[in-house]
Amino acid sequence: MTKELQTEPIKPADSLSVIFMGSPAFSVPSLQRLADRYSVKAVYTQPPRKSGRGMKLRQTDVGAAAEKMGLPCFWPETLKDPAMFEELATHGADVFVVVAYGLLLPQAILALPKFGCVNGHASLLPRWRGAAPIQRAIEAGDRKTGVCTMLMEKGLDTGPVLDRCETDIPANITAGQLHDRLCLMTADLLCTTLDKIVAGTAITTPQAGDGVVYAPKISTEEARLDLTLTAGHLQSKINAFNPSPGAFIETGLGRLKLLSGQSVAETHSVLPSGCFLPGYFLGLSASGGLILSCGGQTALEINRLQPAGKQAMAARDWLNGVQLSPGQQLVTPPEAGST
């Protein structure tokens, strides 16, 4: 059941005052579009963190963008301190816009702005609520995804949807590539939603009770590939974890991060009849890819990889520098053949 958002139309769109909350690169296009179109009173982002080899404090992508744009920027450790309510109230913003902020908004803050808190989320809710909707959609083999704007409430991505926009997921797209597409779609959709709020025509639709799926954050250990899975499943995982945290295998020649992979037809003729096991190097493809045996008597072609401590390279170039023959075991348990 749809419901009109009870708002009073206000004057021109550029008079809509906004507080923007976001942190990673995904959020930056939304901040830029909103700043061009509306009055951004303040930007809130997560605090600078130590990173890199020198462990220097680095701003979030949103923090760096806000500084470049000359926007007031704040980075509280938490919003749970009662003083944060007073601070946010002093900005007098009509609406808070939240895109991948990473901090919990208490109920008092959710209720603070005149038009509520609007979230831009990279999935077709209620599917893939949570922290990693882009990666989980690819990992699961979804053929469609999209972005939604929703009116935030206390639950995790449970609020009623304002607008949505769909897009296809091509068969071999990476999470990084889909990220770049969806962050622009989110920026566009937020402007559409805020224009409706300005005009007093915004409508909310409660999320369906069925079809709810959660997208938990990806751990590094989860990116360790189990070659007893089929090549099709592994292809999805490689794409889902590219660029971060990066799918990898542990081999007798060191850790290899796999940057691209696809399921291929392979006769496995280099292995003795009846002795097919996952984790064996089966040879080079016509295009120079490394072919690896996987579960279900399937084969995975790896075209690009990154050895530990080295730059990314073509699989053929890596093979030129190591002693590896077709039919030789590359990956041992627990990544392959474990019981």
C-alpha positions, 0 to 999 in steps of 0.5 A: 500500500502506497502512502503520500509523504505528508510534506508541505511544498516549499519554494524552489528546489535550491531552497531545500536545505540538506545535511549529507551523511556518507563516507566512502567513494560510493557516496561522493557523486550523491554529495556532488549532485546534491550540492549542485542542486540544493543547499547543503548546510553540513556534511557528516562523515566517519572520522579519519582513520590510519591507513597505508604503509605509513599508517597516516590519518586519512579522511574518508572520500566524502570528507576529502570531497567536502573539503574540496567543495568548501562545505562544512564537514564534521566527523563525530565518532558516534551520533549517540551522544545527546549533544549531537542532537543539539548540534544537528538541530542548529543547522536547521536542515529540512532533510538529512540524506544518508548514503553509506554513512556507516554510523547508526542514527538514533531515533531522536535524530531520525525524527529531527528534520522536517522531511525525515532522513532519506537513504540511498541504498544500492539494491532493490529492497527488501533484497540485500539489506545491509552493508554489502549489497553490491557484492552479495548480488553478484556473488548470488548470481542475481541478474538484476539489481538497482538502487532505492531511496527510502525514508529511514526508520530504526530497523536496518534498511527497513524503511518505506521506499520512495523511489527505485531504479533497476539495472541488469547485472552483466554476466562477468561484471565486477563489484567495482564496475557495478559500484561505479554504475550504481553510485551514479544511479543513486545520485540521480535517484536522490535528486528525483526523490528530493524534487518530489519532496519539494513539490509535495508529491513524494509517495512511500511504499512499505517494503514487502514482508517476503523476499527479505535478504541480508548482505553482511559485510565481506570478511577477508577470510571469506574471500579465500576460495574453496575450489571444491565449489563449481567454477560457476560459483567461483566465477561469481565470487571472484567478480563479487570480491573484485576489487576488495577484499580480492578473492584468493587461493593459497598455492605451493607457490604463494598466495594468488589473488584472482582478478578475473575468472570464468567457467570454461569447458575443459576435457581434463585430458592431462589428468589420469582417467577417473582421477579428476580432483579440484586444484590442478593446473590443466594448462593454458587456454587459447587466450593465455588463461590459466585453467584450474580444475574445480568441484563438480568436474568443472574448470575455471580459466584465470586471465589476470592474477596478482601474486603476493607483494607484486603487481597484477599481471596476466596469468600467462606472464606469471606462468612464464616465471614459475615451474608449473606443468599441466597436470600438476597440483597447484592448490592443496586442502583446505582450498581443494579436495578437503574432507 
